Amino acid sequence: MKIYLQESITVANFSLFTFHFSHFIFHFSLKCRIFAGRMIYYFSGTGNSLQVARGLADALGERLCPMQTLPMLPIGTDGEELTGLVFPVYAWGIPNIVETFAKALPQGKQGSFLYAVMTCGDDMGYADRVLEAALGRKLDAAFSVLMPNVYVCLPGFDVDSNEVCKEKLRREGARVEEIARCIRERKPVRMLKRGAFPRTKTYAIRPLFNRYLVTDKYFRVDASRCISCGRCSKKCPVGNILSGPLPTWQSHCTGCLACYHACPYHAINFGTMTQSKGQYDLLKQLYE
């Protein structure tokens, strides 16, 4: 038992060191302004935004770089540059990790083309305006892509049925190609599904959501179901979960719910809200 605890502490310390070192490299690289020509920066928790980012990268011949690890190649230097941001919409706004990333990015020079593609389960409110406020500049183009719902932490919110998931994923490819055509032609367009009452959702509801629900303090683990597989820790895109006999959260959660959806035995829940809710598996939806 003593050896196990020592090993767990060593792993925990190394994980925290790796996370903080990654953030140091991130901010250092931004200050150094190591420039890229064609890049898509993405953030993805359950895989929806990564699916879209990969499709765009293939269509446009761009490179992919995750926002949360070592994005060392910020926005552009000349008129030929093309930079994309792909991420999910959270509470009709942007994830806190995307906001941090956007605020740290240097301004592109004259002629650089900056676009955003936001995935959402239904509508996205004024998420593009929240992003622009963080960037300190206007986007040249903005798009939304309808993808399967993954948010389950409030009453009335659950994953889509298998049929709805498959239909959304079937349409995703055509939507990505449509977006890629607009980007190739540098069209200054906004192809967005804002939904009803977008201002209320983004500027009244979202601040409350961020204040009270973007937290890991409500996650609970059913010890009778948990098999200590470590899958939740591996799937967490921000290194917020330490493996052990039971997983433990480290208080820098971004609210993606990757841990909840990845658990093979539904041992992880967000308070009592998710005990009877479904889980989402992108690969299963794509290939089964």
C-alpha atoms as one frame of an Amber mdcrd trajectory, in Angstrom:
protein
   0.000   0.000   0.000   2.838   2.369   0.873   4.563   1.705  -2.451   1.299
   2.273  -4.320   0.746   5.617  -2.608   4.312   6.698  -3.341   3.866   5.776
  -7.002   0.537   7.635  -7.126   2.113  10.737  -5.624   4.971  10.541  -8.122
   2.543  10.222 -11.037   0.430  13.086  -9.680   3.428  15.371  -9.311   4.675
  14.503 -12.792   1.207  15.141 -14.291   0.967  18.532 -12.626   4.520  19.400
 -13.719   3.714  18.414 -17.301   0.515  20.492 -17.299   2.174  23.629 -15.928
   5.241  23.190 -18.168   2.956  22.948 -21.198   1.294  26.219 -20.223   4.706
  27.852 -19.745   5.796  26.767 -23.223   2.450  27.946 -24.607   2.771  31.499
 -23.278   6.505  31.674 -24.023   5.950  30.596 -27.620   3.207  33.190 -28.083
   5.490  35.954 -26.824   8.234  34.783 -29.157   5.752  34.978 -32.068   6.826
  31.919 -33.978   4.599  32.310 -37.011   2.708  29.802 -39.121   1.293  30.146
 -42.614  -1.747  27.856 -42.543  -2.961  26.461 -39.259  -6.134  25.240 -37.584
  -6.139  25.503 -33.807  -8.760  23.313 -32.185 -10.177  22.362 -28.821 -12.257
  19.224 -28.456 -13.527  17.315 -25.448 -15.699  14.488 -26.742 -14.359  14.523
 -30.310 -16.988  16.481 -32.261 -14.813  19.535 -32.893 -11.788  17.396 -33.690
 -13.866  15.565 -36.285 -14.738  18.890 -37.929 -11.171  20.211 -37.633  -9.760
  17.114 -39.331 -12.250  17.439 -42.164 -11.284  21.076 -42.705  -7.568  20.328
 -42.489  -7.916  17.640 -45.175 -10.014  19.908 -47.406  -7.773  22.960 -47.046
  -4.350  21.378 -46.678  -3.822  22.967 -43.265  -2.043  21.712 -40.170  -3.787
  20.953 -36.884  -2.661  22.146 -33.471  -4.568  21.591 -30.203  -5.154  24.777
 -28.239  -4.524  23.166 -24.869  -1.056  21.684 -25.412   1.704  23.407 -27.333
   0.211  25.853 -29.823   3.547  27.364 -30.849   2.543  28.994 -34.112   0.212
  31.971 -33.610  -1.559  34.167 -36.120   0.042  35.389 -39.218   2.552  37.630
 -40.831   1.374  38.380 -44.358  -1.585  38.412 -46.692  -1.257  34.747 -47.602
  -1.853  33.527 -44.071  -4.922  31.526 -43.148  -5.776  30.722 -39.538  -8.748
  28.766 -38.245 -10.176  28.237 -34.772 -12.400  25.185 -34.260 -14.090  24.469
 -30.932 -17.430  23.590 -29.300 -19.974  26.107 -28.063 -20.510  25.956 -24.303
 -23.624  27.670 -22.901 -23.978  29.882 -26.011 -20.422  31.098 -25.588 -16.890
  29.736 -25.752 -15.045  27.350 -23.396 -12.819  29.069 -20.839  -9.731  27.414
 -22.322 -10.608  28.861 -25.745 -11.087  32.300 -24.209  -7.659  32.086 -22.551
  -6.097  30.976 -25.822  -7.772  33.758 -27.817  -6.682  36.470 -25.375  -3.066
  35.305 -25.633  -2.911  35.287 -29.425  -1.051  38.212 -31.013  -2.838  40.278
 -33.636  -2.475  39.124 -37.217  -0.979  41.556 -39.699  -2.888  43.220 -42.519
  -4.362  40.704 -44.937  -4.331  37.623 -42.729  -7.613  35.692 -42.829  -8.992
  34.508 -39.493 -12.065  32.299 -39.285 -13.868  30.309 -36.606 -15.908  27.128
 -36.834 -18.048  26.370 -33.788 -19.768  23.049 -33.178 -23.051  23.005 -31.271
 -25.818  20.583 -30.442 -28.579  23.037 -31.320 -27.793  26.765 -31.484 -24.828
  28.956 -30.593 -26.162  32.358 -29.598 -23.525  35.083 -29.889 -20.550  32.802
 -29.282 -18.739  34.422 -32.216 -18.992  37.840 -30.560 -17.641  36.437 -27.289
 -14.697  35.066 -29.256 -14.115  38.398 -31.001 -14.080  40.196 -27.653 -11.407
  37.784 -26.416  -9.387  38.118 -29.630  -9.611  41.901 -29.704 -10.440  41.826
 -33.415 -13.208  40.875 -35.805 -13.326  37.472 -37.429 -13.141  37.448 -41.200
 -15.631  34.580 -41.320 -17.584  32.474 -38.823 -19.530  29.233 -39.119 -21.482
  26.839 -36.933 -21.763  23.090 -37.458 -24.576  21.066 -35.918 -23.163  18.018
 -34.100 -24.568  15.519 -31.558 -25.478  16.902 -28.148 -23.106  16.036 -25.307
 -24.282  18.310 -22.475 -26.230  16.402 -19.815 -25.746  18.258 -16.525 -29.064
  20.103 -16.268 -32.693  18.942 -16.323 -33.995  18.681 -19.864 -30.521  18.179
 -21.381 -29.459  14.757 -22.617 -27.577  13.137 -25.470 -29.371  12.738 -28.779
 -30.936   9.470 -29.840 -28.834   7.219 -32.058 -30.945   8.206 -35.043 -30.459
  11.934 -34.461 -26.731  11.460 -33.858 -26.253   9.581 -37.086 -28.278  12.131
 -39.066 -26.213  15.032 -37.687 -22.978  13.206 -38.471 -24.234  12.367 -41.956
 -24.764  16.064 -42.671 -21.495  17.134 -41.077 -19.330  16.163 -44.067 -21.333
  18.274 -46.529 -21.348  21.202 -44.116 -17.569  21.047 -43.685 -17.069  21.013
 -47.452 -19.370  24.036 -47.783 -17.313  25.858 -45.152 -14.061  24.851 -46.854
 -15.277  26.361 -50.158 -16.023  29.665 -48.438 -12.613  29.699 -46.792 -10.777
  28.899 -50.029 -12.493  31.873 -51.640 -11.869  34.056 -48.545 -15.553  34.913
 -48.304 -16.360  37.289 -45.422 -19.487  35.422 -44.328 -21.360  34.464 -41.155
 -23.116  31.124 -41.529 -24.425  30.669 -38.007 -27.412  29.169 -36.210 -27.968
  31.693 -33.435 -31.331  30.341 -32.286 -34.025  32.198 -30.396 -33.125  34.903
 -27.864 -29.377  34.756 -28.544 -28.565  37.879 -26.531 -30.351  36.576 -23.438
 -28.673  33.193 -23.704 -25.151  34.511 -24.228 -25.114  37.595 -22.025 -27.583
  36.683 -19.245 -27.617  32.891 -18.892 -24.011  32.133 -19.849 -22.380  34.180
 -17.022 -24.486  32.282 -14.464 -23.610  28.981 -16.110 -19.885  29.784 -16.007
 -20.034  30.911 -12.405 -21.907  27.955 -10.959 -21.564  25.017 -13.347 -18.096
  25.193 -14.921 -16.522  23.339 -12.021 -15.374  19.843 -11.140 -16.546  19.946
  -7.516 -19.798  18.159  -8.354 -18.213  15.128 -10.027 -18.842  11.925  -8.092
 -17.461   8.422  -8.621 -19.414   5.264  -7.843 -16.728   3.072  -6.260 -18.821
  -0.046  -6.890 -18.667   0.605 -10.651 -15.224   2.168 -11.107 -12.573  -0.334
 -12.274  -9.638   2.131 -11.996  -8.983   1.883 -15.732  -7.731   5.472 -15.969
  -9.699   6.171 -19.125 -11.215   9.357 -17.692  -7.742  10.709 -16.941  -6.473
   9.852 -20.415  -9.460  11.470 -22.105  -9.325  14.731 -20.133  -7.985  17.302
 -22.619  -6.610  19.626 -19.921  -4.907  17.115 -17.614  -7.357  17.774 -14.782
  -7.833  14.190 -13.560  -5.350  12.049 -11.628  -5.712   8.282 -11.755  -5.702
   6.136  -8.632  -8.023   3.673  -6.960 -10.588   6.366  -7.814 -10.048   9.384
 -10.095  -9.570  12.808  -8.509 -10.182  16.178 -10.148  -7.674  19.022  -9.776
  -9.856  22.144  -9.994  -9.012  23.401 -13.482 -11.945  21.815 -15.310 -13.115
  23.365 -18.575 -16.512  21.637 -18.540 -16.148  19.380 -21.582 -17.565  16.223
 -19.890 -15.064  13.967 -21.687 -14.547  12.062 -18.420 -18.252  11.403 -17.983
 -18.793  10.201 -21.541 -15.598   8.110 -21.637 -16.304   6.051 -18.509 -17.098
   2.506 -19.692 -19.266   1.706 -16.646 -21.026   5.046 -16.080 -19.210   5.318
 -12.758 -18.766   9.090 -13.087 -21.663  11.457 -12.531 -22.129  15.205 -12.179
 -23.962  15.340  -8.867 -27.272  13.532  -9.223 -28.177  15.149 -12.527 -26.572
  12.586 -14.835 -27.341   9.255 -13.184 -30.062   8.397 -15.684 -28.592  10.294
 -18.638 -26.965   8.818 -21.725 -23.332   8.837 -22.834 -21.878   9.831 -26.192
 -19.254   7.887 -28.135 -18.307   9.492 -31.461 -16.448   6.482 -32.838 -19.349
   4.183 -32.040 -21.740   6.523 -33.824 -19.466   6.765 -36.847 -18.634   3.100
 -37.296 -21.462   1.018 -35.856
